[in-house]
Amino acid sequence: MSDDNHSVSNGNGQSRATASEAEMEAEAAIARLFDDYQAGFNNYEGDRICDCFALPVTIWQNDDGHVFVDEEDLIDNIEALLLSMDKEGITQSDFHVSSSHISGNSAMITLDWSQENDDGEVVRDFTCHYHLIHDGEDWSIALIINE
């Protein structure tokens, strides 16, 4: 996408949204996606987290990759993760965007996560790389690589 404010032609002589407007819309939609994703973790809502994914999705964690083809398998994985977080006393998950690249119907976002207990002590901190796709109206997570 261009960083200038020139209109982009759609090929039939009509102009459509400027590149910067389209990029801003994509950035806002992706921010909403990750806000929902974070809220799912903070509220221990597996279904809400699951709704953030495109299927099939690949998740690489601890040097092991898993492809989740259906929602049931993905929910099982999410529930196991939430159970692990609960056992560790994690009550708050926060992230910082460390890098972002949007190109057409795909985006690559890197988030630095910090998960804390009720006392505000960091229990886990890690980095995740997300590859997103825009399919129709929504952005969804298609691939995660956890460091």
C-alpha positions as YAML, in Angstrom:
chain: A
units: angstrom
residues:
- id: 1
  name: MET
  ca: [0.00, 0.00, 0.00]
- id: 2
  name: SER
  ca: [1.08, 3.48, -0.68]
- id: 3
  name: ASP
  ca: [1.79, 5.99, 2.05]
- id: 4
  name: ASP
  ca: [0.55, 8.92, -0.01]
- id: 5
  name: ASN
  ca: [-2.99, 10.26, -0.21]
- id: 6
  name: HIS
  ca: [-3.55, 9.77, -3.94]
- id: 7
  name: SER
  ca: [-6.72, 8.01, -5.01]
- id: 8
  name: VAL
  ca: [-6.35, 4.56, -6.46]
- id: 9
  name: SER
  ca: [-8.29, 3.77, -9.61]
- id: 10
  name: ASN
  ca: [-10.37, 0.61, -9.66]
- id: 11
  name: GLY
  ca: [-9.79, 0.15, -13.40]
- id: 12
  name: ASN
  ca: [-13.11, 1.44, -14.67]
- id: 13
  name: GLY
  ca: [-12.43, 5.14, -14.34]
- id: 14
  name: GLN
  ca: [-14.02, 5.48, -10.92]
- id: 15
  name: SER
  ca: [-11.92, 6.19, -7.88]
- id: 16
  name: ARG
  ca: [-12.15, 4.18, -4.72]
- id: 17
  name: ALA
  ca: [-10.83, 4.85, -1.20]
- id: 18
  name: THR
  ca: [-7.33, 6.22, -1.04]
- id: 19
  name: ALA
  ca: [-4.63, 3.80, -0.10]
- id: 20
  name: SER
  ca: [-4.14, 5.47, 3.26]
- id: 21
  name: GLU
  ca: [-7.89, 5.25, 4.02]
- id: 22
  name: ALA
  ca: [-7.92, 1.55, 3.14]
- id: 23
  name: GLU
  ca: [-4.84, 0.95, 5.27]
- id: 24
  name: MET
  ca: [-6.38, 2.83, 8.20]
- id: 25
  name: GLU
  ca: [-9.55, 0.73, 7.88]
- id: 26
  name: ALA
  ca: [-7.49, -2.47, 7.85]
- id: 27
  name: GLU
  ca: [-5.46, -1.33, 10.86]
- id: 28
  name: ALA
  ca: [-8.64, -0.53, 12.79]
- id: 29
  name: ALA
  ca: [-10.21, -3.89, 11.92]
- id: 30
  name: ILE
  ca: [-7.03, -5.75, 12.92]
- id: 31
  name: ALA
  ca: [-6.91, -3.81, 16.20]
- id: 32
  name: ARG
  ca: [-10.51, -4.89, 16.90]
- id: 33
  name: LEU
  ca: [-9.55, -8.50, 16.14]
- id: 34
  name: PHE
  ca: [-6.72, -8.43, 18.67]
- id: 35
  name: ASP
  ca: [-8.87, -6.60, 21.23]
- id: 36
  name: ASP
  ca: [-11.39, -9.47, 20.95]
- id: 37
  name: TYR
  ca: [-8.57, -12.02, 21.12]
- id: 38
  name: GLN
  ca: [-7.14, -10.39, 24.26]
- id: 39
  name: ALA
  ca: [-10.60, -10.10, 25.88]
- id: 40
  name: GLY
  ca: [-11.12, -13.81, 25.24]
- id: 41
  name: PHE
  ca: [-7.99, -14.57, 27.24]
- id: 42
  name: ASN
  ca: [-8.74, -12.08, 30.00]
- id: 43
  name: ASN
  ca: [-12.29, -13.41, 30.40]
- id: 44
  name: TYR
  ca: [-11.38, -17.07, 29.82]
- id: 45
  name: GLU
  ca: [-13.79, -17.30, 26.87]
- id: 46
  name: GLY
  ca: [-12.60, -20.09, 24.59]
- id: 47
  name: ASP
  ca: [-15.35, -19.52, 22.03]
- id: 48
  name: ARG
  ca: [-14.42, -15.84, 21.72]
- id: 49
  name: ILE
  ca: [-10.78, -16.75, 21.12]
- id: 50
  name: CYS
  ca: [-11.79, -19.41, 18.59]
- id: 51
  name: ASP
  ca: [-13.84, -16.86, 16.64]
- id: 52
  name: CYS
  ca: [-10.60, -14.98, 15.87]
- id: 53
  name: PHE
  ca: [-9.25, -17.82, 13.71]
- id: 54
  name: ALA
  ca: [-9.63, -18.91, 10.11]
- id: 55
  name: LEU
  ca: [-9.78, -22.65, 9.60]
- id: 56
  name: PRO
  ca: [-7.60, -24.44, 8.93]
- id: 57
  name: VAL
  ca: [-5.08, -22.67, 11.18]
- id: 58
  name: THR
  ca: [-1.50, -23.64, 11.97]
- id: 59
  name: ILE
  ca: [-0.07, -22.96, 15.41]
- id: 60
  name: TRP
  ca: [3.64, -23.44, 16.11]
- id: 61
  name: GLN
  ca: [4.40, -23.66, 19.81]
- id: 62
  name: ASN
  ca: [7.42, -25.12, 21.61]
- id: 63
  name: ASP
  ca: [8.99, -26.08, 18.26]
- id: 64
  name: ASP
  ca: [5.96, -28.19, 17.42]
- id: 65
  name: GLY
  ca: [3.40, -27.33, 14.74]
- id: 66
  name: HIS
  ca: [-0.24, -28.30, 14.77]
- id: 67
  name: VAL
  ca: [-2.82, -27.82, 12.04]
- id: 68
  name: PHE
  ca: [-6.34, -27.37, 13.34]
- id: 69
  name: VAL
  ca: [-8.86, -28.22, 10.65]
- id: 70
  name: ASP
  ca: [-12.07, -28.01, 12.63]
- id: 71
  name: GLU
  ca: [-13.42, -25.82, 15.39]
- id: 72
  name: GLU
  ca: [-13.76, -28.66, 17.91]
- id: 73
  name: ASP
  ca: [-10.03, -29.47, 17.85]
- id: 74
  name: LEU
  ca: [-9.13, -25.77, 18.07]
- id: 75
  name: ILE
  ca: [-11.49, -25.26, 21.04]
- id: 76
  name: ASP
  ca: [-9.93, -28.27, 22.81]
- id: 77
  name: ASN
  ca: [-6.49, -26.68, 22.38]
- id: 78
  name: ILE
  ca: [-7.69, -23.28, 23.56]
- id: 79
  name: GLU
  ca: [-9.40, -24.79, 26.61]
- id: 80
  name: ALA
  ca: [-6.18, -26.62, 27.53]
- id: 81
  name: LEU
  ca: [-4.27, -23.34, 27.25]
- id: 82
  name: LEU
  ca: [-6.84, -21.51, 29.40]
- id: 83
  name: LEU
  ca: [-6.64, -24.30, 32.01]
- id: 84
  name: SER
  ca: [-2.85, -23.93, 32.09]
- id: 85
  name: MET
  ca: [-3.19, -20.16, 32.52]
- id: 86
  name: ASP
  ca: [-5.69, -20.65, 35.35]
- id: 87
  name: LYS
  ca: [-3.36, -23.07, 37.15]
- id: 88
  name: GLU
  ca: [-0.58, -20.47, 36.93]
- id: 89
  name: GLY
  ca: [-2.90, -17.77, 38.32]
- id: 90
  name: ILE
  ca: [-2.87, -15.62, 35.19]
- id: 91
  name: THR
  ca: [-5.60, -13.00, 35.39]
- id: 92
  name: GLN
  ca: [-4.45, -10.39, 32.87]
- id: 93
  name: SER
  ca: [-2.96, -10.69, 29.39]
- id: 94
  name: ASP
  ca: [-1.59, -7.57, 27.70]
- id: 95
  name: PHE
  ca: [0.24, -7.08, 24.43]
- id: 96
  name: HIS
  ca: [2.35, -4.55, 22.61]
- id: 97
  name: VAL
  ca: [2.53, -4.47, 18.81]
- id: 98
  name: SER
  ca: [6.21, -4.74, 17.96]
- id: 99
  name: SER
  ca: [5.79, -4.93, 14.17]
- id: 100
  name: SER
  ca: [3.03, -4.78, 11.61]
- id: 101
  name: HIS
  ca: [2.83, -5.19, 7.85]
- id: 102
  name: ILE
  ca: [-0.41, -5.12, 5.87]
- id: 103
  name: SER
  ca: [-0.49, -5.97, 2.19]
- id: 104
  name: GLY
  ca: [-3.77, -6.48, 0.40]
- id: 105
  name: ASN
  ca: [-5.69, -9.33, 1.99]
- id: 106
  name: SER
  ca: [-2.89, -10.44, 4.29]
- id: 107
  name: ALA
  ca: [-1.05, -9.02, 7.27]
- id: 108
  name: MET
  ca: [1.83, -10.03, 9.48]
- id: 109
  name: ILE
  ca: [1.69, -8.77, 13.05]
- id: 110
  name: THR
  ca: [4.14, -9.44, 15.88]
- id: 111
  name: LEU
  ca: [2.89, -9.02, 19.43]
- id: 112
  name: ASP
  ca: [4.91, -9.05, 22.63]
- id: 113
  name: TRP
  ca: [2.68, -10.53, 25.35]
- id: 114
  name: SER
  ca: [2.85, -10.19, 29.11]
- id: 115
  name: GLN
  ca: [0.60, -12.27, 31.36]
- id: 116
  name: GLU
  ca: [0.24, -11.30, 35.01]
- id: 117
  name: ASN
  ca: [-1.33, -12.65, 38.18]
- id: 118
  name: ASP
  ca: [-3.59, -10.72, 40.58]
- id: 119
  name: ASP
  ca: [-0.53, -9.17, 42.26]
- id: 120
  name: GLY
  ca: [0.64, -7.69, 38.95]
- id: 121
  name: GLU
  ca: [3.61, -10.07, 38.79]
- id: 122
  name: VAL
  ca: [4.56, -11.24, 35.30]
- id: 123
  name: VAL
  ca: [3.99, -14.99, 35.08]
- id: 124
  name: ARG
  ca: [4.70, -15.34, 31.35]
- id: 125
  name: ASP
  ca: [6.13, -13.06, 28.71]
- id: 126
  name: PHE
  ca: [6.60, -14.14, 25.11]
- id: 127
  name: THR
  ca: [6.41, -13.05, 21.50]
- id: 128
  name: CYS
  ca: [3.93, -14.32, 18.91]
- id: 129
  name: HIS
  ca: [4.01, -13.79, 15.16]
- id: 130
  name: TYR
  ca: [0.60, -13.80, 13.49]
- id: 131
  name: HIS
  ca: [-0.25, -14.14, 9.82]
- id: 132
  name: LEU
  ca: [-3.72, -12.82, 9.14]
- id: 133
  name: ILE
  ca: [-6.04, -13.11, 6.18]
- id: 134
  name: HIS
  ca: [-8.90, -10.87, 5.16]
- id: 135
  name: ASP
  ca: [-11.70, -13.00, 3.81]
- id: 136
  name: GLY
  ca: [-14.88, -11.13, 3.12]
- id: 137
  name: GLU
  ca: [-15.64, -8.72, 5.93]
- id: 138
  name: ASP
  ca: [-13.33, -9.98, 8.66]
- id: 139
  name: TRP
  ca: [-9.65, -10.36, 9.41]
- id: 140
  name: SER
  ca: [-8.74, -13.74, 10.93]
- id: 141
  name: ILE
  ca: [-5.66, -15.48, 12.28]
- id: 142
  name: ALA
  ca: [-4.36, -18.10, 9.82]
- id: 143
  name: LEU
  ca: [-0.98, -18.87, 11.40]
- id: 144
  name: ILE
  ca: [0.70, -18.31, 14.77]
- id: 145
  name: ILE
  ca: [4.35, -18.87, 15.57]
- id: 146
  name: ASN
  ca: [5.15, -18.56, 19.28]
- id: 147
  name: GLU
  ca: [8.67, -17.80, 20.37]
...
